[in-house]
Amino acid sequence: MTAFAKFMSGAALGLALSVTGLPGYAETPANMLVIANRIDDITTLDPAESFEFAGSDVSRNIYGKLINFDPLNLDAGYQPDLAESWDVSEDGRTITFTMRDGVKFHSGNPVTAEDAEFSLRRAVILNKTPAFILTQFGFSPENVEQTIRAEGNKLIITTDKRYATSFVLNCLTATIGGIVDKKLVMENEVDGDLGNTWLKTNAAGSGAYSLVSWKPNESVTLKSNPDFYLGAPAMERVIVRHILESATQRLLLERGDIDIARNLNPEDVAGVLEEDGIKISAELKGRLMYASLGQQNPDLAKPQVRQAIKYLIDYEGMQDSFLKGQYTIHQNFLPLTYLGSVEENPFSLNVEKAKALLAEAGVDGLELTAGVREAQERLEIAQSLQNTFAQAGIKLNLTVGTGKQILGMYRARELDVYIGAWGPDYPDPQTNAGTFAYNPDNSKEAGLTGLLAWRNSWDTAGLTEKVDAAVIENDREKRAQMYHEIQAEFRETSPFAIMFQKIEQSALRDNVTNFSTGQAITAASYWQVTK
């Protein structure tokens, strides 16, 4: 029995148990939003540490940021949030934010510039996985007292050199930009951890919702903040249930036990379309599906082997079958709609070409271990890769686990192959260029786990310097061309086989309005939803 078959066999039993154990409702309460989603990738709720898809959803609804996005007008770009305005110095290095008056944290404490100072400094000092989003501007534990400082109701940040202002501001919309309640967090500090242990499972935000509970691999429950400065949300409670199987999500949606199903496969999407009272929403996301090759494996470090594997992927076959309508072929690290994105997709399944490349590399009878999260489409992708790799004499063994387990192995450089997804942290090309094609220190001691190039033990062969040059280019057209050139080189030389860009199909009860999964920013908002 294959790993996929074993998983599906267990899932069938889980489906029977989960459905028979559920109470039957005609519909969810009018003031409650119930969502089925895969949330087993959540490892922490601390915005200075959270770096996963489902965790970003939670953070976006709990924490305010200096600037943020309007979920009903994402095309407008970043907007004032906890900062009502900002000014940029003539040399472009210093941004002064004026804080909004009258906003309170869920605790009742006022939101101040000192809280913003503490939050950004804290993220730099803790130096968790997403810290690079801030430290790329020259912030360090040694200089934050000078480079991130509060003066009255103003927060002042000074970068190490001039960057495009839009780039700096876009970075502050990332999860790590969440502003925490300094007083509450420090009341829960243990052994100088700046409250990190407590914030892993608790929250200290000012956003539209406060945290009721997070039960790993089970649920997240939020309650509305009646004092939210934009107005109390219509949905007084939001429950996100961890439902792994598409079939289970579909059944719950059809029964009216949930309002939104976020992980239906194409077959179940087609099925629910036949049901009264259900609609489908489709959004082109920034999320990419890719397979990466660990360069600690000497065979995978050979350029011909990397190229061969890119020709051993049935892109069209997967797109047109079990991924139909939910992914489109895309082989570049910048998602479509981003500045500098390109549409060149040069690779297709070509077993004979792959065999020739493997022979040129002197590789025969290769055996690899791939890590894959126990999510249906990823398991099906892995099974497809097993099949096509085998046609060229490569045996692909699968290690299947929760999102947290597999991510842990990937970040520890323990996998030959990782099959997974990546979503942008902010809507600027640096968000992906700065992780797929950037690695300033490839040593294991550097621990740059937020960079995919580092996770793959890849020193980028000169692309790091090109990414550095692109991020400070102020001419928009020239900057876009620089990313075109970086991606062309990346496609040919990198240990990444980028395969697809996500089209997220959410199935909703037809009384649900204003729900957005965030499009390119890949984080859902609940406070605008009505029923």
Buried (B, 14 or more C-beta within 10 A) or exposed (E): EEBBEEBBEEBEEBBEEBBEEBEEEEBBEEEEBBBBBBBBBBBBBBBBBBBBBBBBBBBBBBBBBBBBBBBEEBEEBBEBBBBBEBEBEEEBBBBBBBBBEEBBBBBEBBBBBBBBBBBBBBBBBBBBBBBBBBBBBBBBEEEBEEBBBBEEBBBBBBBEEBBBBBBBBBBBBBBBBBBBBBBBBBEBEEEEEBBBBBBBBBBBBBBBBBBBEBEBBEBBBBBBBEBBBBEEBBBBBBBBBBBBBBBBBBBBBBBBBBBBBBBBBBEBBEBBEEEEEBBBBEBBBBBBBBBBBBBBBEBBBBBBBBBBBBBBBBBEBBBEEBBBBBBBBBBBBBBBBBBBBBEEBEBBBBBEBBBBBBBBBEBEEBEBBBBBBBBBBBBBBBBBBBEBBEBBBBEBEBBBBBBBBBBBBBBEBBBBBBBBBBBBBBBBBBBBBBBBBBBBEBEEEEEBBBBBBBBBBBBBEEBBEBBBEBBEBEEEEEBBBBBBEBBBBBBEBBBBBBBBBBBBBBBBBEEBEBBBBBBBBBBBBBBBBEB
